[in-house]
Amino acid sequence: MTPRLVVTCGDVNGIGLECFLKGALHQPPSADVSLVVDRQALLETIRHLQLPVDVNSDHLLAGSTRISLIDLARPTPLEFGRMRAASGALAVAALEYAATHVANGHADAVVTLPINKEACHLAGFSWPGQTEFFGSRWGGSPIMILAWKTLRVALATVHVSLRTVPGSLSIDHLTERIRTLDQALRVDFGILPPRIAVLGLNPHAGENGTIGRSEIDVITPAIEEAVASMHSDTLVEGPCPADGFFGFGTYERFDGILAMYHDQGLVPLKLLARGGGVNVTSGLRHVRTSPDHGTAHAIAGTGKADPTSTIEAIALAAEIVARRAHPASGVRTA
């Protein structure tokens, strides 16, 4: 079976379409790919960047790559590098279309190009981010995992302010996050048995309560409860002090890492990946991946964008679709 992927255009004033088109030119995907976009905005992007891509009524040709075109017919004037409600409205329309398209069985997975959250909110988008949007549309318990090579960092909390993080962490919530990460590693990444590390919240993982008690009162009980209720071969260690864990290479011993908040996990991953990471939303009925960068308005329209992360996001979506169709059976793959 050839995976069927639908790609959303994201913010057309950013670098998303540039990365997608460059990726299609340089590395044809091993999947049937459709792009949801406004056709006129796509044509203007191609002309502006002077890319050797041809667009017909229902598809585009980039080298040897043929991409089906789903035209939303929502005229959106391009203003590269600018935050505009019109581009936000187009991005939201593409998300809505793709979520329904997959839910109705017309595609197997969504790859989302980066959105500008402020522009989307001006267009009526009410979710903190795309992860939460797909959770609302598809059901399940979404968990954000940033993946690069054998490093996979999941987040216990995602798009919330830092001061609300401690109150957002409960034993039940963390137990569920660990279980969901375990399942994602097994099903979506084909890793059997998985090795999971859980980071502490406080500096030095609380120093036995002298710097904070979240590790004692919440994180350790959650680890114990998760271990008692999961596959017996899953290894879970923690709470681990985050600085030394990444600084001294301890992360290399694990298949998945659960960080307590956004920057705790994603800053080290992005430093290591240098533009090659992929955002995976696991825990849902359907597959969604995304490049790990944002709209990069500072370089939008300049032709300088690196398509690596977009290429990887498309490839990983196809791999996960294939793994879900043919689950792993007891072989460690990482």
C-alpha positions in Angstrom: 0.0 0.0 0.0 1.2 3.5 -0.9 0.5 6.0 2.0 -1.8 8.8 1.0 -0.7 12.1 2.6 -2.4 15.5 2.6 -0.2 18.5 3.2 -1.6 21.8 4.5 -0.2 25.1 3.2 0.4 26.7 6.5 1.1 30.4 6.6 1.7 31.4 2.9 3.6 34.5 4.1 6.2 32.2 5.8 8.7 29.6 4.5 6.3 26.6 4.5 5.5 26.4 0.7 9.1 27.2 -0.2 10.3 24.2 1.9 7.6 21.9 0.5 8.4 22.8 -3.1 12.1 22.5 -2.7 11.6 19.2 -1.0 9.5 17.9 -3.8 12.1 19.0 -6.3 15.1 17.4 -4.5 13.6 14.3 -2.9 10.4 12.7 -4.4 8.3 11.4 -1.5 7.5 7.7 -1.2 3.8 8.5 -0.9 0.8 9.9 -2.8 0.8 13.6 -1.8 -1.9 16.2 -2.1 -1.4 19.9 -1.2 -4.2 22.0 0.2 -3.7 25.6 -0.7 -5.0 28.6 -2.6 -3.8 28.0 -6.2 -3.1 31.7 -6.8 -1.0 32.0 -3.7 0.9 28.9 -4.8 1.5 30.4 -8.3 2.7 33.7 -6.8 5.1 31.8 -4.5 6.6 29.8 -7.4 7.0 32.9 -9.5 8.6 35.0 -6.7 11.1 32.2 -5.8 11.7 31.4 -9.4 11.3 27.7 -8.8 11.1 25.2 -11.7 7.6 24.0 -10.8 4.6 23.7 -13.2 1.0 24.0 -12.0 -2.0 22.7 -13.9 -5.6 22.7 -12.9 -5.4 19.7 -10.5 -1.7 19.0 -9.9 1.8 20.4 -9.8 4.9 19.0 -11.2 8.2 19.5 -9.4 10.9 17.6 -11.3 9.8 14.0 -11.3 7.4 14.6 -8.4 3.6 14.9 -9.2 1.6 16.4 -6.4 -2.2 16.6 -6.5 -3.6 20.1 -5.9 -6.6 20.8 -3.7 -7.5 24.4 -4.5 -9.4 26.1 -1.6 -10.0 29.1 -3.9 -9.5 31.6 -1.0 -7.6 34.6 -2.6 -4.8 35.5 -0.2 -2.4 38.3 -1.2 1.2 37.4 -0.5 3.1 39.6 1.9 6.2 37.6 2.8 7.3 38.1 6.3 4.1 39.8 7.4 1.5 38.6 9.9 -1.9 38.9 8.2 -5.4 37.7 9.1 -5.9 36.6 5.5 -3.1 34.2 5.5 -4.2 32.9 8.9 -7.7 32.3 7.5 -6.3 30.3 4.6 -4.1 28.3 7.0 -7.2 27.5 9.2 -9.3 26.5 6.2 -6.5 24.1 5.0 -6.4 22.5 8.5 -10.2 22.1 8.6 -10.2 20.5 5.1 -7.3 18.2 5.9 -8.7 17.0 9.2 -12.1 16.1 7.6 -10.3 14.6 4.5 -8.4 12.1 6.7 -11.3 11.4 9.0 -13.5 10.5 6.0 -10.9 8.0 4.8 -9.6 10.0 1.7 -6.0 10.2 3.1 -4.0 8.3 5.7 -2.1 11.2 7.3 -1.7 15.0 7.5 1.6 16.9 7.2 1.1 20.4 8.4 3.3 23.2 7.2 4.0 25.9 9.8 1.2 28.3 10.8 1.5 31.8 12.4 -0.6 31.4 15.6 -1.4 35.1 15.9 -2.6 35.3 12.3 -4.8 32.2 12.9 -6.3 33.6 16.1 -7.2 36.7 14.2 -9.1 34.4 11.8 -11.0 32.7 14.6 -8.7 29.8 15.4 -9.4 29.0 19.1 -6.8 26.4 19.9 -3.3 27.1 21.3 -1.7 25.1 18.4 -2.2 22.5 15.7 -1.6 19.6 18.2 -4.7 20.7 20.2 -6.7 21.3 17.0 -6.2 17.7 15.7 -7.0 16.3 19.2 -10.3 18.1 19.1 -11.1 16.9 15.6 -10.0 13.3 15.7 -10.3 12.4 19.4 -7.8 10.5 21.5 -5.1 11.8 23.8 -2.6 13.8 21.6 1.0 13.9 22.7 3.6 16.1 21.0 6.8 14.3 20.1 9.7 16.0 18.5 11.8 13.4 16.7 15.3 13.5 15.2 17.2 10.3 14.4 17.0 8.2 17.6 16.1 11.1 19.8 12.4 11.5 20.6 11.2 14.1 23.1 7.6 14.2 24.2 5.9 17.0 26.2 3.9 16.7 29.4 2.6 20.2 28.8 2.7 22.1 25.5 1.4 25.6 24.7 0.9 26.9 28.3 2.7 29.7 30.1 5.6 28.6 32.3 4.0 29.7 35.5 1.1 27.4 35.0 3.2 24.3 34.4 3.5 23.0 38.0 -0.3 23.2 38.5 -0.8 21.4 35.2 1.2 18.4 36.4 -0.8 15.8 38.3 -0.2 12.1 38.9 -3.0 11.1 36.6 -1.9 13.4 33.8 1.7 12.3 33.9 0.7 8.6 34.2 -1.4 9.0 31.0 1.5 10.9 29.2 3.9 8.1 30.0 1.5 5.4 28.8 0.8 7.4 25.6 4.5 7.8 24.9 5.0 4.0 25.5 2.3 3.2 23.0 3.6 5.8 20.4 7.1 4.3 20.6 5.8 0.8 20.1 3.3 1.5 17.3 4.4 4.6 15.5 8.2 4.1 15.8 8.3 0.3 16.0 10.5 0.2 19.1 10.1 -3.0 21.2 10.7 -2.8 24.1 10.9 1.0 24.6 13.2 2.7 27.1 11.7 5.9 28.5 13.3 8.7 30.6 11.1 11.1 32.6 12.7 14.5 33.3 12.3 16.4 36.6 10.6 19.8 36.8 12.9 21.6 39.2 16.7 22.2 39.0 18.6 19.0 39.9 15.2 17.2 40.0 14.4 18.9 43.2 17.4 17.8 45.2 15.3 15.4 47.3 12.8 18.2 48.1 15.2 21.0 48.9 14.5 22.9 45.6 10.9 21.7 45.2 8.6 18.7 45.8 7.1 18.1 42.4 9.4 15.2 41.8 8.5 13.6 45.2 4.8 14.3 45.2 3.9 14.0 41.6 6.5 12.7 39.1 7.8 9.7 41.0 4.3 8.4 41.9 3.2 8.9 38.3 6.2 6.8 37.1 5.4 4.1 39.6 1.7 4.0 38.6 2.5 4.0 34.9 5.0 1.1 35.3 2.5 -0.9 37.2 -0.1 -0.6 34.4 2.0 -0.9 31.2 3.8 -3.7 29.4 6.2 -5.4 31.8 9.1 -5.0 29.4 8.9 -1.2 29.2 11.8 0.5 31.0 11.0 3.9 32.7 13.6 5.9 34.6 13.3 9.2 36.4 12.9 11.8 37.5 16.1 12.8 35.7 17.8 16.3 36.2 17.3 17.8 32.7 20.6 19.7 32.4 23.0 16.8 33.0 20.7 14.4 31.1 21.2 16.3 27.9 24.6 17.9 28.7 26.4 14.6 29.3 24.7 12.5 26.7 22.5 10.4 28.9 19.7 10.9 26.4 21.5 8.5 24.1 20.4 5.5 26.3 16.7 6.1 25.8 14.2 5.8 23.0 11.8 8.4 24.3 12.0 11.3 26.8 9.1 12.9 28.6 9.9 16.6 29.3 7.7 18.6 31.7 7.4 21.7 29.6 7.9 23.0 26.1 11.4 24.6 26.2 12.9 22.0 28.6 12.6 19.4 25.9 12.7 21.3 22.7 15.6 23.6 23.2 18.1 20.7 23.4 16.4 18.7 20.7 16.5 21.7 18.3 20.1 22.4 19.1 21.0 18.8 18.2 18.7 18.5 15.2 19.7 21.9 13.7 16.6 22.1 11.5 16.2 18.4 10.9 13.6 17.5 13.5 10.0 16.5 13.0 6.9 17.2 15.1 4.8 14.1 15.5 1.3 14.1 17.1 0.8 10.6 18.5 -2.1 9.3 20.5 -4.7 10.0 17.9 -6.7 7.8 15.6 -4.9 9.3 12.6 -1.3 10.4 11.8 -0.1 14.0 11.8 3.5 15.3 11.4 5.0 18.7 10.9 8.4 20.3 10.4 9.9 21.4 13.7 10.5 25.1 12.6 8.0 28.0 12.5 7.1 30.3 9.7 10.5 32.0 9.9 9.1 35.4 8.7 12.6 36.9 8.8 13.7 34.9 5.8 10.4 34.3 4.1 10.5 35.0 0.4 14.3 35.2 0.2 14.9 31.6 -1.1 17.1 30.8 1.9 14.8 28.3 3.7 16.2 24.8 4.3 13.7 22.1 3.3 15.3 19.3 5.4 12.7 19.2 8.2 9.8 19.2 5.7 11.3 16.4 3.7 11.7 14.4 7.0 8.2 15.2 8.1 6.7 13.8 4.9 9.0 10.7 5.1 8.1 10.0 8.7 4.4 10.4 8.1 4.6 7.7 5.4 6.7 5.5 7.7 4.2 5.7 10.6 1.2 5.0 8.3 3.1 1.8 7.1 3.9 0.8 10.7 0.3 1.2 11.8 -0.8 -1.0 8.9 1.9 -3.6 9.8 2.7 -3.3 13.6 6.1 -4.4 14.8 6.3 -7.8 16.5 9.0 -7.9 19.1 12.1 -6.6 17.3 14.0 -3.6 18.7 14.5 -1.1 15.8 16.4 1.6 17.6 
